[in-house]
Amino acid sequence: MTMTGKTVLITGATSGIGAHTARLLLDRGHRVAVTGRDETRLKSFLDETGHSDRLLGIIADAADWPATQAAVTRTVAHFGALHAAVANAGFIPADHPRTIADGDPELWAPMVLTNVLGPALLANAALPHLETTGGRLVLIGSVAGLKNSPANLYSATKWAVTGMAENLRMYATSRGIGVTLVNPGMTDTAFWQGGIPPFALSPEPVAEAICFALGQPADVDLNTLTIRPIGQPA
């Protein structure tokens, strides 16, 4: 899918990697729909970013099926088509990095729903439109989905995304849809609740990697991109 004035929907894109990806795509002439759960943050992002003719903001929880379905429907109605969808929304509980053994189970459900159910919901809603346009689905995974950590439930959710990307690829490729898994290493975003490693990536290189995947020719299925900062051994 060579990117020339395409429409891209990005979930959870009011900050961090998603926001930087949206801005890059807008700067390159594309149309972008972004979702976020917080109306105030979404409005602030829209006001700061500009491009009101090519940027659509939608209040939606990535783990909510009616909201995700409505976000895709509204994007297509507003821009006329959907060429790519990026499952970027992610969640980590307030007790991170505590483990399955000593963490608080009351905090886990939103993470599992956002990180695992969310990409599946977006895929379900977006795939028919992506088949029409010969588009691409991008799932944001993590190095934590390639390397295990002791009793780490967040890592387990990202391992689920790794598996989902491959089984979606197997389904989508015969329908003319590309599927890419992007695995960031440690990245300096609000996702970290303090204690960001000094060598962490800025979000920009990850956003560039996502745009690189989206910019591949229609007959190229680029499946996995892993991007770590120099200094991250795991």
N, C-alpha and C positions, 0 to 999 in steps of 0.2 A: 504494500500500500504506500506508494509514493505520496508524500504529504504536500498537497497544493490546495490550500483552502478547504481543509477537511473539518468535520465536526467531531469533537472529542468530549466525552463525559468523564469527569474525575470525581470519585467519591472522597469525602473527607479532605477537601482541598482548600480550606480557609487558612492553613498555616503549613509550615514545614515543606516536605518534599512535594506534596500535592499543589501547594500554592506556587512554588517555584516552577513546577512543570506547567501549570496554567499560564503563568506569565511568559514563559519561553514560547509556548505555542501561540499565544496572542501576538507576541513580538514578531513571530514568523508568519503572521497573516491568517491563522486558523480561527475557527469558532470554538468556543469552549463553554461547557456547562459544568458548574462545580456544585457539589452538595456539602452541607454542613448541618450539624444539629443545633447550633447556637445562632439564633437570628441576629444578635448584636454583632458577633464575630463575622458572620457572613456579610452583613451590610458594610462593616468596616473594610473587609477585603474588597468588595465590589467598588466602594468609593475610592479606595487607594489605588486600585489597579486600573480603573478606567476602561476604555474600549467597550462602552456600554452597548454598542451595536453588535458586538461579537462575543459578549460575555453574559451568561445567564446564571443567576444564583438560585438555588433551590434548597429549601429547608427539608432535610431528610436524614433519617437514621439509617445507616447502611445495613443494620441488622433487622430492619423492619420491612417485610415483604411489600405491603401496599405502598409504602413510601418509596421504595426502590423502583417498583414497577411504575409508579406515577412519575418519578424523576426521568426515567427513560422515555416514557410516553411524552412528557412535556418537552424534553430536549428535541425529539424528532418533530413534534408539532411546531416548535419555535424555529428550528433551523432547517427543517425539511428532510433530514437524514441523520444517520449516526454511522460514523466511519471508524470510531475506536472508543473503547471503554476501558478505564483504568481503575481497578479495584485497589484504591490506595488507603481507604479508611482503616485505621488500626487503633487498638486499645491496649493499655497495660494497667493492671490494678494498682491501687494506692500502696499495697504492701510489697510490691516488687522491690528488691529481688528475693523476697522470702520464697520458700519452696512449697511443693505439694505437701511435704512432711510437716512444715511449721507455719504455713501461710493461713489466711483467713478464707475458707471456702465461700463465705457470703459475698466475697468480692469477685469471684471468678466468672460467673455467668456472662456479664457484659463483654468480657474479653473473648471468651470462646465464641459467643454469638457474633461479635463484630469481626473477629479475625478469621473465622472459619465459615460461618453461615453467610456473612456479608458477601464475600466473593462469589459464592454459589448463587445467591439471589441476583446479583448483578449479571452473572452469566446467563441465568435463565431469562431475565428480562431483555438483555441486549443481543443475544445470539441471533434471533430471527432478523434483526435489523442489520447486524454485521454480515450475515449471509447475503443480504440484498446488496450491500455495498462492497463486498469482498474485503472486509475490514479486519481489525485486530483487537484482541482482548489482552490486556496487560494485567497481571497479578503482581502486587508488591509483596514479596516474601521477605526473607531475612537470612543473613548468614546463620542465625539461630535455627533456621530450618534446614541447615546443612550439617551443623555441628551440634551434638547434644551437650546439654549441661545437666548436672545432677538434679533430678526432681523438679525440672523447670517447666511449668505448664505453658508459659508464653512460648518457649521453644517448641513444645508439642503442637501448639496451634500453627506455628509456622511450618513445621514438618507436614501438617495437614495441607497447607497451601502448596507446598512443593509437590505433594502427590496429586492434588487437584489440578494443578497446572498441566501435568502430564496426561491425566485422564481426559481433561478437556481438550488438550491438543489432539489426542487420538480421535475424539469425536469431531472436532471442528475442522481438521485438515481436509477431510473429504467434502466439506461444505464451503471450501474456499476461504476459510477464516484462519488467520495466524494467531497463535497464542504464545505470549512471552512471559516468563517469570523473571522479575528483577529482584535480586537479593542484595540489599544494602548491608554493609557492615555498620560499625558504630558511626552514627550520624548526629550532628549537633542540631537537634530539634527539641521542641517542647515535650516530645515523647519521653525524654530523660527528665526525671524529677529530681535533678541535682546530681552532682558527681559526674559530669560529662568528662570522658577521658580527654586529655590535652591534644591527642592526635586525631580526634574524631573528624570525619568528613563534614564539610559544609553541605547543605542540601543541594547546591547547584550541580555538582558532578552527577549526583543521582538523577536529578531532573534531566540533565543532558543524556544520560543513558536511556531513560524512558523515551525521550524524543528520538534518539537514535533507533530504538526498536520500532517506534511508530513510523519512522521514515523509510523503512525497508521497502523494496519493490514488492509488488503484489504477489510475485511467485516465490518470494523468500519467506520461509518460516523460521525466524530467529527465536529460539526456544528459551535460552537461559543466559542471563547476564548477572554476574556477581561482581560487586564493586566494594572493595574494602579500602580503608585508609592505610597508607604506609605506617607501620608500627602496630597493626593489629595482628597478633600471631594466630589467633584461633579462627 
